[in-house]
Amino acid sequence: MDNIVTVKGTHDVINDEAIAYQEIELAFRELADLYGYLEFKTPVLEYSKLFTRSVGESSDIVRKEMYEFLDKGGRSVSLRPEFTASIVRAAANAKLFNTQDLPIKAFYVGPAFRYERPQAGRYRQFYQLGLEALGERSPILDAEIISFGYKFLQLLGFKNLKLKINTLGDDESKSNYKKAIKEYFKPHLEEMCSDCKERYELNPLRILDCKVPSDIELVKNAPSMKNYLTSESKEYYSLILDMLNELQIPFEEDDSLVRGLDYYSDVVFEYHFYDEEGKSIGALGAGGHYDKLIGELSGINHDGVGLAFGLERLYSVLQSNNLLPDMTHVLDVMVMPISDNEVPFSYIITEYIRDLGYKCDISYSPKSLKSQFKKAERKNTRFALIVGEDELKTQTAILKNMETQVQEKVPLQDLADALDKHLINHHSHEGCECGCDSDDDCDCDCEHDHEHEHECCCHHHKEEE
Ligand code: AMP
């Protein structure tokens, strides 16, 4: 049979990878919530002009990488290559700039599409997690976004992070610098790579991003942006750096950091992780400030700042550096009907156990008990609940602890209590000097209600004494 495979540059996310993505996304959502960012869900499909107008006609993304096609009505639409333009469009369409307190703080999670050459850490469909703060010009807000990204990576367990940062300045700074760059590269243009020749005409700043070995020396000696900044831009940038210093977020200034999207102005940044051999798969995340984009899409001039992380890269680096959390999936109860006759009744019990809040599964077409136990072991099951003909008649079940192998017959009406007794750690005395680990054998004199989960009441009690 001819196997149908995934489209080049796309990939399935299943099993442990899917669990890890979920964990990473959850950490991102929780942090976004702490910082006061609300989720925006925008369509994957947008009119192409949204991106040509915002990401920029001269950017690699728009020139070469858009999944752009005509729909059945002959309209040019594109799969989003990034989210910022869509988030700004959504805020503008909903008139949030006129009706809501600014800044509008949005976060997003979802797939993006770029027709790039697939390679390590580079896909044609990939997932991004990102933030945008729209409608306010404040160096503190830029610092907030940068700090968020740094904390997020720390939270995931990354160490040896490198935060690279630069400023492109305002319009005047950018235009002065462009002139200087063009003058500098002009005499060398003939020897430079074909991409750089194009960039020279379209967006000369992007020459600084060139990784072609023969151009690198030239790029290194190019004039520095710093010497072309207006005093306002210099001041704005230094306030961001001051705040990062106050927050003890280490950064490294990098003059050649320009980013590939045309809408950036002022601060731009990237987060990198280098393994023990000093290798990096590219930026884990990146972002920057933009001062024209909101005006172009909403008609009201405002500044914005945002960042985006790539989920595939986060996962790949976490995995190859053994930083992923333990993802062993544990099943609380596996219900084991002895024969097909007991399956429907066992399924009702299964749903009941799930309603109690325990992870529970069942053998739908039961084979021997032996094979059911093997399956339960593979699923890291804590308790087996065996239901045979006798049990069905007497409305009981056999509850077996998979670890100790101890089993007991339980009337179904007492099942909830039995499961609670074994599976809820009523009185978690972790770290408690009284040495007990359960409600039952605790004689710590604690006045707290042992039915409630609490960290360690004995400590409080002892302190009071
Ligand atoms: P960008 O929108 O280009 O600033 O990218 C932000 C982040 O998205 C990068 O730092 C990567 O982690 C991720 N990313 C960008 N392009 C790709 C891609 N083709 N495949 C996988 N991840 C990507």
Residues whose N, C-alpha, C, O or C-beta is under 5 A from the ligand:
A	BS01	AMP	E82 R114 E116 G121 R122 Y123 F126 A283 L284 G285 A286 A308 F309 G310 E312 R313
